[in-house]
């Protein structure tokens, strides 16, 4: 399998990450509005900021790596898969926090 045939999967992974990140930011903003000055709001804000910075800084390093070493795509595909899992887990955690906050507010 050539590296050129794997590049579309890598680019698709980057697109999924961008869309997932935007969704994560929107979900986090909703939680932040509910509990802006509490520990929950600050914790969600910190989680989202850290995850986004880590994902995209690693993305920039990976992009540079691919420009210098084309066969690096074999090493980066599993990492992109882990990035996608991290975004999905973060979205799940933020959505669960928003639902829990909604239940607490109604009490």
CNS distance restraints for C-alpha pairs under 8 A (distance, minus, plus):
assign (resid   1 and name CA) (resid   5 and name CA) 6.95 0.50 0.50
assign (resid   1 and name CA) (resid   6 and name CA) 7.88 0.50 0.50
assign (resid   2 and name CA) (resid   6 and name CA) 6.93 0.50 0.50
assign (resid   3 and name CA) (resid   7 and name CA) 6.40 0.50 0.50
assign (resid   3 and name CA) (resid  70 and name CA) 6.89 0.50 0.50
assign (resid   3 and name CA) (resid  71 and name CA) 6.03 0.50 0.50
assign (resid   3 and name CA) (resid  73 and name CA) 6.39 0.50 0.50
assign (resid   3 and name CA) (resid  74 and name CA) 7.48 0.50 0.50
assign (resid   4 and name CA) (resid   8 and name CA) 7.86 0.50 0.50
assign (resid   6 and name CA) (resid  10 and name CA) 6.63 0.50 0.50
assign (resid   6 and name CA) (resid  73 and name CA) 7.11 0.50 0.50
assign (resid   7 and name CA) (resid  11 and name CA) 6.22 0.50 0.50
assign (resid   7 and name CA) (resid  73 and name CA) 7.13 0.50 0.50
assign (resid   8 and name CA) (resid  12 and name CA) 6.01 0.50 0.50
assign (resid   9 and name CA) (resid  13 and name CA) 6.14 0.50 0.50
assign (resid   9 and name CA) (resid  77 and name CA) 7.88 0.50 0.50
assign (resid  10 and name CA) (resid  14 and name CA) 6.40 0.50 0.50
assign (resid  10 and name CA) (resid  73 and name CA) 7.67 0.50 0.50
assign (resid  10 and name CA) (resid  76 and name CA) 7.90 0.50 0.50
assign (resid  10 and name CA) (resid  77 and name CA) 6.26 0.50 0.50
assign (resid  10 and name CA) (resid  80 and name CA) 7.13 0.50 0.50
assign (resid  11 and name CA) (resid  15 and name CA) 6.31 0.50 0.50
assign (resid  12 and name CA) (resid  16 and name CA) 6.23 0.50 0.50
assign (resid  13 and name CA) (resid  17 and name CA) 6.19 0.50 0.50
assign (resid  13 and name CA) (resid  80 and name CA) 6.24 0.50 0.50
assign (resid  13 and name CA) (resid  81 and name CA) 7.32 0.50 0.50
assign (resid  13 and name CA) (resid  84 and name CA) 7.22 0.50 0.50
assign (resid  14 and name CA) (resid  18 and name CA) 6.29 0.50 0.50
assign (resid  14 and name CA) (resid  80 and name CA) 7.52 0.50 0.50
assign (resid  15 and name CA) (resid  19 and name CA) 6.26 0.50 0.50
assign (resid  16 and name CA) (resid  20 and name CA) 5.90 0.50 0.50
assign (resid  16 and name CA) (resid  84 and name CA) 7.23 0.50 0.50
assign (resid  17 and name CA) (resid  21 and name CA) 5.87 0.50 0.50
assign (resid  17 and name CA) (resid  83 and name CA) 7.35 0.50 0.50
assign (resid  17 and name CA) (resid  84 and name CA) 6.09 0.50 0.50
assign (resid  17 and name CA) (resid  87 and name CA) 7.07 0.50 0.50
assign (resid  18 and name CA) (resid  22 and name CA) 6.28 0.50 0.50
assign (resid  19 and name CA) (resid  23 and name CA) 6.32 0.50 0.50
assign (resid  20 and name CA) (resid  24 and name CA) 6.01 0.50 0.50
assign (resid  20 and name CA) (resid  87 and name CA) 6.30 0.50 0.50
assign (resid  20 and name CA) (resid  88 and name CA) 7.36 0.50 0.50
assign (resid  20 and name CA) (resid  91 and name CA) 7.90 0.50 0.50
assign (resid  21 and name CA) (resid  25 and name CA) 6.15 0.50 0.50
assign (resid  21 and name CA) (resid  52 and name CA) 6.98 0.50 0.50
assign (resid  21 and name CA) (resid  87 and name CA) 6.82 0.50 0.50
assign (resid  22 and name CA) (resid  26 and name CA) 6.32 0.50 0.50
assign (resid  23 and name CA) (resid  27 and name CA) 6.21 0.50 0.50
assign (resid  23 and name CA) (resid  91 and name CA) 7.71 0.50 0.50
assign (resid  24 and name CA) (resid  28 and name CA) 6.05 0.50 0.50
assign (resid  24 and name CA) (resid  48 and name CA) 7.35 0.50 0.50
assign (resid  24 and name CA) (resid  87 and name CA) 7.57 0.50 0.50
assign (resid  24 and name CA) (resid  90 and name CA) 7.26 0.50 0.50
assign (resid  24 and name CA) (resid  91 and name CA) 5.40 0.50 0.50
assign (resid  24 and name CA) (resid  94 and name CA) 7.65 0.50 0.50
assign (resid  25 and name CA) (resid  29 and name CA) 6.07 0.50 0.50
assign (resid  25 and name CA) (resid  48 and name CA) 6.95 0.50 0.50
assign (resid  26 and name CA) (resid  30 and name CA) 6.48 0.50 0.50
assign (resid  27 and name CA) (resid  31 and name CA) 6.57 0.50 0.50
assign (resid  27 and name CA) (resid  91 and name CA) 7.45 0.50 0.50
assign (resid  27 and name CA) (resid  94 and name CA) 6.64 0.50 0.50
assign (resid  27 and name CA) (resid  95 and name CA) 6.67 0.50 0.50
assign (resid  27 and name CA) (resid  98 and name CA) 7.98 0.50 0.50
assign (resid  28 and name CA) (resid  32 and name CA) 5.96 0.50 0.50
assign (resid  28 and name CA) (resid  44 and name CA) 6.42 0.50 0.50
assign (resid  28 and name CA) (resid  45 and name CA) 6.66 0.50 0.50
assign (resid  28 and name CA) (resid  48 and name CA) 6.99 0.50 0.50
assign (resid  28 and name CA) (resid  94 and name CA) 6.26 0.50 0.50
assign (resid  29 and name CA) (resid  33 and name CA) 6.12 0.50 0.50
assign (resid  29 and name CA) (resid  45 and name CA) 7.98 0.50 0.50
assign (resid  30 and name CA) (resid  34 and name CA) 6.59 0.50 0.50
assign (resid  30 and name CA) (resid  98 and name CA) 7.49 0.50 0.50
assign (resid  31 and name CA) (resid  35 and name CA) 6.39 0.50 0.50
assign (resid  31 and name CA) (resid  36 and name CA) 7.88 0.50 0.50
assign (resid  31 and name CA) (resid  41 and name CA) 6.43 0.50 0.50
assign (resid  31 and name CA) (resid  44 and name CA) 7.41 0.50 0.50
assign (resid  31 and name CA) (resid  94 and name CA) 7.57 0.50 0.50
assign (resid  31 and name CA) (resid  97 and name CA) 7.45 0.50 0.50
assign (resid  31 and name CA) (resid  98 and name CA) 5.35 0.50 0.50
assign (resid  31 and name CA) (resid 101 and name CA) 7.80 0.50 0.50
assign (resid  32 and name CA) (resid  36 and name CA) 4.87 0.50 0.50
assign (resid  32 and name CA) (resid  41 and name CA) 4.76 0.50 0.50
assign (resid  32 and name CA) (resid  42 and name CA) 7.47 0.50 0.50
assign (resid  32 and name CA) (resid  44 and name CA) 7.12 0.50 0.50
assign (resid  32 and name CA) (resid  45 and name CA) 6.84 0.50 0.50
assign (resid  33 and name CA) (resid  41 and name CA) 7.74 0.50 0.50
assign (resid  34 and name CA) (resid  41 and name CA) 7.49 0.50 0.50
assign (resid  34 and name CA) (resid 101 and name CA) 7.68 0.50 0.50
assign (resid  35 and name CA) (resid  39 and name CA) 7.82 0.50 0.50
assign (resid  35 and name CA) (resid  40 and name CA) 6.39 0.50 0.50
assign (resid  35 and name CA) (resid  41 and name CA) 4.75 0.50 0.50
assign (resid  36 and name CA) (resid  41 and name CA) 4.95 0.50 0.50
assign (resid  36 and name CA) (resid  42 and name CA) 6.93 0.50 0.50
assign (resid  37 and name CA) (resid  41 and name CA) 6.40 0.50 0.50
assign (resid  37 and name CA) (resid  42 and name CA) 7.07 0.50 0.50
assign (resid  38 and name CA) (resid  42 and name CA) 6.45 0.50 0.50
assign (resid  39 and name CA) (resid  43 and name CA) 5.87 0.50 0.50
assign (resid  40 and name CA) (resid  44 and name CA) 6.12 0.50 0.50
assign (resid  41 and name CA) (resid  45 and name CA) 6.13 0.50 0.50
assign (resid  42 and name CA) (resid  46 and name CA) 6.07 0.50 0.50
assign (resid  43 and name CA) (resid  47 and name CA) 6.08 0.50 0.50
assign (resid  44 and name CA) (resid  48 and name CA) 6.17 0.50 0.50
assign (resid  44 and name CA) (resid  94 and name CA) 6.93 0.50 0.50
assign (resid  45 and name CA) (resid  49 and name CA) 6.18 0.50 0.50
assign (resid  46 and name CA) (resid  50 and name CA) 6.06 0.50 0.50
assign (resid  47 and name CA) (resid  51 and name CA) 6.10 0.50 0.50
assign (resid  48 and name CA) (resid  52 and name CA) 6.05 0.50 0.50
assign (resid  48 and name CA) (resid  90 and name CA) 7.66 0.50 0.50
assign (resid  49 and name CA) (resid  53 and name CA) 6.11 0.50 0.50
assign (resid  50 and name CA) (resid  54 and name CA) 6.05 0.50 0.50
assign (resid  51 and name CA) (resid  55 and name CA) 6.01 0.50 0.50
assign (resid  51 and name CA) (resid  87 and name CA) 7.81 0.50 0.50
assign (resid  51 and name CA) (resid  90 and name CA) 7.93 0.50 0.50
assign (resid  52 and name CA) (resid  56 and name CA) 6.13 0.50 0.50
assign (resid  53 and name CA) (resid  57 and name CA) 5.88 0.50 0.50
assign (resid  54 and name CA) (resid  58 and name CA) 6.06 0.50 0.50
assign (resid  55 and name CA) (resid  59 and name CA) 6.10 0.50 0.50
assign (resid  55 and name CA) (resid  83 and name CA) 6.62 0.50 0.50
assign (resid  56 and name CA) (resid  60 and name CA) 6.16 0.50 0.50
assign (resid  57 and name CA) (resid  61 and name CA) 6.38 0.50 0.50
assign (resid  58 and name CA) (resid  62 and name CA) 6.05 0.50 0.50
assign (resid  59 and name CA) (resid  63 and name CA) 6.09 0.50 0.50
assign (resid  60 and name CA) (resid  64 and name CA) 6.27 0.50 0.50
assign (resid  61 and name CA) (resid  65 and name CA) 6.08 0.50 0.50
assign (resid  62 and name CA) (resid  66 and name CA) 6.16 0.50 0.50
assign (resid  62 and name CA) (resid  76 and name CA) 7.08 0.50 0.50
assign (resid  63 and name CA) (resid  67 and name CA) 6.42 0.50 0.50
assign (resid  64 and name CA) (resid  68 and name CA) 6.58 0.50 0.50
assign (resid  65 and name CA) (resid  69 and name CA) 5.89 0.50 0.50
assign (resid  65 and name CA) (resid  70 and name CA) 7.98 0.50 0.50
assign (resid  65 and name CA) (resid  72 and name CA) 7.04 0.50 0.50
assign (resid  66 and name CA) (resid  70 and name CA) 5.16 0.50 0.50
assign (resid  66 and name CA) (resid  71 and name CA) 7.55 0.50 0.50
assign (resid  66 and name CA) (resid  72 and name CA) 5.84 0.50 0.50
assign (resid  66 and name CA) (resid  73 and name CA) 6.66 0.50 0.50
assign (resid  72 and name CA) (resid  76 and name CA) 6.25 0.50 0.50
assign (resid  73 and name CA) (resid  77 and name CA) 6.04 0.50 0.50
assign (resid  74 and name CA) (resid  78 and name CA) 7.79 0.50 0.50
assign (resid  75 and name CA) (resid  79 and name CA) 7.21 0.50 0.50
assign (resid  76 and name CA) (resid  80 and name CA) 6.12 0.50 0.50
assign (resid  77 and name CA) (resid  81 and name CA) 6.27 0.50 0.50
assign (resid  78 and name CA) (resid  82 and name CA) 6.29 0.50 0.50
assign (resid  79 and name CA) (resid  83 and name CA) 6.21 0.50 0.50
assign (resid  80 and name CA) (resid  84 and name CA) 6.25 0.50 0.50
assign (resid  81 and name CA) (resid  85 and name CA) 6.34 0.50 0.50
assign (resid  82 and name CA) (resid  86 and name CA) 6.13 0.50 0.50
assign (resid  83 and name CA) (resid  87 and name CA) 6.28 0.50 0.50
assign (resid  84 and name CA) (resid  88 and name CA) 6.19 0.50 0.50
assign (resid  85 and name CA) (resid  89 and name CA) 6.03 0.50 0.50
assign (resid  86 and name CA) (resid  90 and name CA) 6.01 0.50 0.50
assign (resid  87 and name CA) (resid  91 and name CA) 6.09 0.50 0.50
assign (resid  88 and name CA) (resid  92 and name CA) 6.16 0.50 0.50
assign (resid  89 and name CA) (resid  93 and name CA) 6.12 0.50 0.50
assign (resid  90 and name CA) (resid  94 and name CA) 6.10 0.50 0.50
assign (resid  91 and name CA) (resid  95 and name CA) 6.01 0.50 0.50
assign (resid  92 and name CA) (resid  96 and name CA) 6.06 0.50 0.50
assign (resid  93 and name CA) (resid  97 and name CA) 6.15 0.50 0.50
assign (resid  94 and name CA) (resid  98 and name CA) 6.15 0.50 0.50
assign (resid  95 and name CA) (resid  99 and name CA) 6.23 0.50 0.50
assign (resid  96 and name CA) (resid 100 and name CA) 6.11 0.50 0.50
assign (resid  97 and name CA) (resid 101 and name CA) 6.01 0.50 0.50
assign (resid  98 and name CA) (resid 102 and name CA) 6.14 0.50 0.50
assign (resid  99 and name CA) (resid 103 and name CA) 6.37 0.50 0.50
assign (resid 100 and name CA) (resid 104 and name CA) 6.30 0.50 0.50
assign (resid 101 and name CA) (resid 105 and name CA) 6.13 0.50 0.50
assign (resid 102 and name CA) (resid 106 and name CA) 6.37 0.50 0.50
assign (resid 103 and name CA) (resid 107 and name CA) 6.58 0.50 0.50
